[in-house]
Amino acid sequence: MVEAVDCPKSLGSVVEQKVRRGLIGEPHVASLTEFVRKIRRETGFDKQIPFFDPLDGGVAAAILYLLEAPGARAVSSGFVSRNNLDESAKNFFELNRDAGVPRKATVIWNIVPWYIGSGKKIRPAEAADLAVGVRHLEQLLQMLPALRVVVIMGKKAIFAEEHIRRARPGVEIIRSPHPSPLYVNNRAGNKEKILSALQSVARSLARAADRT
């Protein structure tokens, strides 16, 4: 059996995409796969809603990373993943590695689960997108029994903060800038701001481990 390749941009390979698709029925991610299929049926968006990456922690995750909306590369690969063929995903991969956040402790989702671009350019999420997307987020929050931390990445995802507090009181919420190159490369120190937020995530996870 061919093993999945966990490195930046590895999902640019059609072979790797096939390997990941072969893993979406694994026990830790099977219910999340069905969750995506359910939203696809309800909305009619089909492949515009990528699957959860089976290399992440699935329903066992203690950390939920919440971003804005999937990009074209996520639609192409079929996964919301740090291994996608784009610079945001590469930044996210490297920042998690540098912060020492274990991948299997995490899961990634978008407040707007479907692609909202034209194929060439993604548009900003609008109020109507967010209002519908947050309803699906509330369902997801109930599917993650080990959840301890939600990391809100980017300004649009902040819309979900109060919904998260109501749905999962007691879960820690950490805000972080989005790891897009437009932010990371815009000003010296921006990358370090994201790294600092993710280091806080790693510390929170370590404290939780010490209590158990």
C-alpha positions in Angstrom: 0.0 0.0 0.0 1.3 3.5 -0.9 1.7 5.7 2.1 0.5 9.3 2.2 3.2 12.0 1.7 3.0 14.7 4.4 5.0 17.6 3.2 4.2 21.1 1.8 2.3 21.0 -1.5 2.2 17.2 -1.7 -1.5 17.3 -2.7 -0.4 18.8 -6.0 0.2 15.2 -7.0 -2.8 13.3 -8.5 -1.2 10.1 -7.0 -1.3 11.7 -3.5 -4.9 12.8 -4.0 -5.9 9.2 -4.8 -4.0 8.0 -1.7 -5.9 10.5 0.5 -9.3 9.6 -1.1 -8.6 6.0 -0.1 -8.4 7.1 3.5 -11.6 9.1 3.9 -13.5 6.2 5.3 -11.0 5.6 8.1 -12.7 5.5 11.6 -11.3 8.8 12.8 -12.6 10.7 9.8 -15.6 8.6 8.4 -18.3 10.6 10.2 -16.7 13.9 8.9 -16.6 12.5 5.4 -20.4 11.8 5.7 -20.9 15.3 7.1 -19.3 16.8 4.0 -21.4 14.6 1.8 -24.6 15.6 3.7 -23.8 19.3 3.1 -23.1 18.6 -0.5 -26.5 17.0 -0.9 -28.3 19.8 0.9 -26.6 22.6 -0.9 -25.9 21.1 -4.3 -22.3 22.4 -4.2 -20.8 18.9 -4.5 -17.0 19.0 -5.1 -16.9 22.7 -4.2 -17.0 21.5 -0.6 -13.7 19.6 0.0 -13.3 16.7 2.4 -11.5 16.8 5.7 -7.9 15.6 5.4 -7.5 12.1 6.8 -3.9 12.9 7.9 -5.4 15.2 10.5 -7.0 14.1 13.7 -10.6 13.8 12.6 -13.1 13.4 15.4 -10.3 12.9 17.9 -8.9 16.4 17.4 -8.4 18.7 20.3 -7.8 21.7 18.1 -10.1 23.1 15.4 -8.5 25.6 12.9 -11.3 27.7 11.4 -10.5 29.7 8.2 -12.7 31.6 5.8 -13.4 29.5 2.7 -11.7 26.8 0.6 -9.5 28.1 -2.2 -9.3 26.7 -5.8 -6.4 24.4 -4.8 -8.6 22.8 -2.1 -11.3 22.2 -4.6 -8.8 20.7 -7.1 -7.3 18.3 -4.5 -10.6 17.5 -2.9 -9.3 18.3 0.6 -9.1 21.1 3.2 -5.4 20.5 3.9 -2.1 22.0 4.8 -0.6 20.0 2.0 -2.5 21.8 -0.8 -0.6 23.3 -3.7 -0.7 26.9 -2.6 1.4 29.3 -0.5 -1.2 29.7 2.3 -1.2 26.0 2.9 2.6 25.9 2.8 2.8 28.7 5.4 0.2 26.9 7.5 2.2 23.6 7.3 5.5 25.3 8.3 4.0 27.4 11.1 2.4 24.4 12.7 5.6 22.5 12.5 7.6 25.4 13.9 5.2 25.9 16.7 5.2 22.2 17.6 1.5 21.6 17.2 1.0 17.8 16.5 -1.0 17.3 13.3 -3.0 14.5 14.8 -4.3 16.9 17.4 -5.9 19.1 14.8 -8.7 19.4 12.2 -9.3 22.2 9.7 -12.6 23.7 8.5 -13.9 26.8 6.9 -16.7 29.0 8.2 -17.9 29.0 4.6 -17.4 25.3 3.6 -17.8 25.8 -0.2 -15.7 27.6 -2.8 -16.9 31.2 -3.4 -14.5 32.1 -6.3 -14.7 32.2 -10.0 -12.0 29.7 -10.7 -9.5 32.4 -11.2 -10.1 34.5 -8.0 -11.9 33.9 -4.7 -14.2 36.7 -3.6 -14.6 37.7 0.1 -17.2 35.9 2.1 -20.4 38.0 2.5 -22.9 38.1 5.3 -25.2 35.6 3.7 -22.4 33.1 3.2 -21.3 33.4 6.8 -24.9 33.1 8.1 -25.4 29.8 6.3 -21.9 28.5 6.9 -22.1 29.0 10.7 -25.0 26.6 10.9 -22.9 23.8 9.5 -20.1 24.8 11.9 -22.4 24.4 14.9 -23.1 20.8 13.7 -19.4 20.2 13.4 -18.7 21.4 16.9 -20.9 18.7 18.3 -19.0 16.1 16.4 -15.7 16.8 18.1 -15.9 15.4 21.6 -12.2 16.0 22.4 -12.2 19.7 21.3 -10.4 22.0 23.6 -9.3 24.9 21.4 -10.7 26.7 18.4 -8.2 28.9 16.4 -10.0 31.6 14.5 -7.7 32.4 11.5 -8.5 35.7 9.7 -11.1 38.4 10.1 -14.1 36.7 8.5 -13.9 33.7 10.8 -14.4 36.0 13.8 -18.0 36.0 12.8 -18.3 32.6 14.3 -16.8 33.4 17.7 -20.1 33.9 19.7 -21.6 30.9 18.0 -18.7 28.8 19.2 -19.0 30.1 22.7 -22.7 29.2 22.8 -22.3 25.8 21.1 -19.2 24.7 23.1 -18.9 26.7 26.3 -15.5 26.2 28.0 -13.6 25.7 24.7 -10.7 28.1 24.5 -10.7 30.5 21.5 -7.5 31.9 20.1 -7.4 34.4 17.3 -4.7 34.4 14.7 -4.2 36.2 11.4 -4.7 34.2 8.2 -1.5 32.5 6.9 -2.0 33.9 3.3 1.1 35.3 1.6 -0.7 38.6 1.3 -0.5 38.9 5.1 2.7 36.9 5.8 4.8 38.8 3.2 3.2 42.2 3.7 5.2 43.4 6.7 8.1 42.2 8.8 6.9 40.5 11.9 3.5 39.3 10.5 4.6 35.7 10.2 5.8 35.8 13.8 2.3 37.0 14.9 0.8 33.8 13.5 3.6 31.7 15.0 3.0 33.2 18.4 -0.7 32.3 18.2 0.2 28.7 17.3 2.7 28.5 20.1 -0.2 29.4 22.4 -2.1 26.5 20.9 0.8 24.2 21.6 1.0 25.4 25.2 -2.7 25.0 25.7 -2.5 21.4 24.4 0.5 20.7 26.7 -1.4 22.0 29.8 -4.4 19.8 28.9 -2.1 16.8 28.7 -0.6 17.6 32.1 -4.1 17.6 33.7 -4.9 14.1 32.3 
